[in-house]
């Protein structure tokens, strides 16, 4: 075979590279930074900073409604945000009322509380509460905004809300200073904005998966969202502002190298595509 | 009557919810709150319907040894198992139900989501080609945003994160806003047609 023919064959082989090789390269790019504990420095974007500032300006003793509307499928991206929010709110002595419109949400937010509350000396029922799950989507949002205890008569553990000390005097979402939502989709942050933010004049902010981020930008610009964390990068930026490196920053080195690998794949694929097409002419 | 009564109910319910949005007067707010509670209860019953349906279909597949019947056995066993554990010991944190959820469901779902990285990398290599001007624009924008979202991009050019943010806040937002306004107008139009009885497909296909 001539040299030109060999080159042509190689280009063709490379443009149809075995997917197992691609998987192996992605695995190496994802795993190595995690194994060696690589850390990266992130530049903080305006949506993250404005959310951080909004949470940071909450006075001690105020209440935040933490809507954990996510499931294990989006856990790698959203759990670090949930952790960062709870860390920030506890450090500011803000009381947290957690609830979920996603059935798999309550155990996840409870795990965050169980991990973090002892470090800040916070007590269940006095500093934070988990109201559990309620089906009904937007109807529940409006209902809880008007009558919190009527919508959630009991907490996640079956304790009547009337017997929970921190809920004395908290009758609706009008009594909380802010809604912080960790959102994996529908119902989520978009619905909290549409149903609650403007209608009840309650500030809403939160975090979403990276793929949902672009959809939320109109709400940030209109001021209906006080801020937004998009994907693991958003969580990492928030941790950086909080000066508490956690799962978000730990995962960013891995995500960065996978991004670079994907970009290289796209570049190579297009290079081979053009070489192949030029040969075809 | 079979048509008129549901249309009247839809009209009264729809108008009540719209008016209650603009007026907090108890005449509207009270009944609206009651109807929201009804909606919550009805939505919750959809779960019962869903579980009964999946159990019925899966049991039928197992009985006839249909396609993937072994997976259906696992599904029914898991469904029955979790249901039994939840009914017997409750679903609160710290119990067997919670343990099973945290140690089976959470790792499995996270694994499924994590596999996306591999599929996306493979798909990007195979399908993301600059075949036309539009595809090239999409490709270049995607590469810029991907690079701008990771620290490596900032190392290459310090202005890249800001440029990425501009892409998100200007061209992306213009398109998103257009889509959202269009979808909202469509939803308003469909809602009004249903409330006014002009759209009756929810009553059945022949109405």
Contacts between the chains, C-beta under 8 A, distances in Angstrom:
chain1	res1	chain2	res2	distance
A	17	B	125	6.7
A	19	B	122	4.6
A	22	B	118	7.5
A	22	B	121	5.4
A	22	B	122	4.9
A	22	B	125	5.7
A	23	B	118	4.9
A	23	B	121	7.6
A	23	B	122	6.9
A	25	B	121	7.7
A	26	B	117	5.9
A	26	B	118	5.3
A	26	B	121	4.7
A	27	B	118	7.6
A	30	B	117	6.6
A	40	B	150	7.9
A	40	B	151	4.4
A	41	B	151	6.3
A	42	B	151	6.1
A	43	B	151	7.9
A	43	B	154	5.7
A	43	B	161	4.8
A	45	B	161	6.9
A	45	B	165	5.9
A	46	B	165	7.0
A	71	B	109	6.5
A	72	B	105	6.0
A	72	B	106	4.1
A	72	B	107	7.7
A	72	B	108	7.7
A	72	B	109	3.7
A	72	B	110	5.3
A	72	B	113	8.0
A	73	B	109	4.4
A	73	B	110	6.9
A	73	B	112	6.4
A	73	B	113	4.5
A	74	B	113	6.5
A	75	B	106	6.6
A	75	B	109	7.3
A	75	B	110	5.1
A	75	B	113	7.6
A	76	B	110	6.1
A	76	B	113	6.7
A	76	B	114	6.6
A	104	B	101	7.4
A	104	B	105	7.1
A	104	B	109	7.9
A	106	B	93	7.9
A	107	B	93	6.3
A	107	B	98	5.6
A	107	B	101	5.6
A	107	B	102	6.3
A	108	B	106	7.8
A	110	B	93	4.7
A	111	B	102	7.2
A	114	B	93	7.7
A	130	B	93	7.9
A	134	B	40	7.1
A	135	B	40	6.8
A	135	B	43	5.1
A	135	B	44	4.5
A	135	B	46	7.9
A	135	B	47	6.6
A	136	B	36	7.8
A	136	B	39	6.3
A	136	B	40	3.4
A	136	B	43	4.9
A	136	B	44	7.0
A	137	B	43	6.7
A	139	B	36	4.6
A	139	B	37	8.0
A	139	B	39	4.2
A	139	B	40	5.2
A	139	B	43	7.1
A	140	B	40	6.0
A	142	B	36	6.0
A	143	B	33	7.1
A	143	B	36	5.1
A	143	B	37	7.0
A	143	B	40	6.7
A	146	B	29	7.8
A	146	B	33	6.4
A	147	B	33	7.2
A	151	B	40	7.9
A	156	B	92	6.3
A	156	B	93	6.5
A	157	B	92	4.9
A	157	B	93	6.8
A	158	B	90	7.3
A	158	B	92	6.3
A	199	B	21	7.1
A	210	B	149	7.7
A	213	B	168	7.7
A	214	B	168	6.1
A	214	B	172	5.1
A	214	B	176	6.3
A	215	B	176	6.0
A	217	B	168	5.7
A	217	B	169	6.0
A	217	B	172	6.4
A	217	B	173	4.6
A	217	B	176	6.4
A	218	B	173	5.6
A	218	B	176	5.7
A	218	B	177	4.8
A	218	B	180	6.3
A	221	B	169	6.8
A	221	B	173	6.5
A	231	B	149	7.9
A	233	B	149	5.6
A	233	B	150	7.4
A	252	B	150	7.4
A	252	B	151	7.3
A	255	B	150	6.7
A	256	B	150	3.9
A	256	B	151	5.7
A	256	B	152	5.5
A	258	B	117	5.9
A	258	B	121	7.3
A	259	B	146	5.1
A	259	B	147	7.2
A	259	B	149	6.9
A	259	B	150	4.7
A	259	B	152	7.4
A	260	B	150	7.2
A	260	B	152	5.6
A	261	B	121	6.5
A	262	B	120	6.8
A	262	B	121	5.2
A	262	B	124	5.3
A	262	B	146	6.8
A	263	B	143	5.6
A	263	B	146	5.9
A	263	B	147	6.4
A	265	B	121	5.9
A	265	B	124	5.5
A	265	B	125	4.2
A	266	B	124	5.2
A	266	B	125	7.2
A	266	B	128	5.1
A	266	B	139	6.8
A	266	B	142	7.8
A	266	B	143	6.4
A	267	B	143	7.9
A	268	B	125	7.5
A	269	B	124	7.4
A	269	B	125	4.8
A	269	B	126	7.1
A	269	B	128	6.6
A	269	B	129	6.6
A	270	B	128	7.7
A	270	B	129	6.0
A	270	B	130	5.5
A	270	B	139	7.4
A	273	B	129	5.0
A	273	B	130	7.5
A	274	B	130	8.0
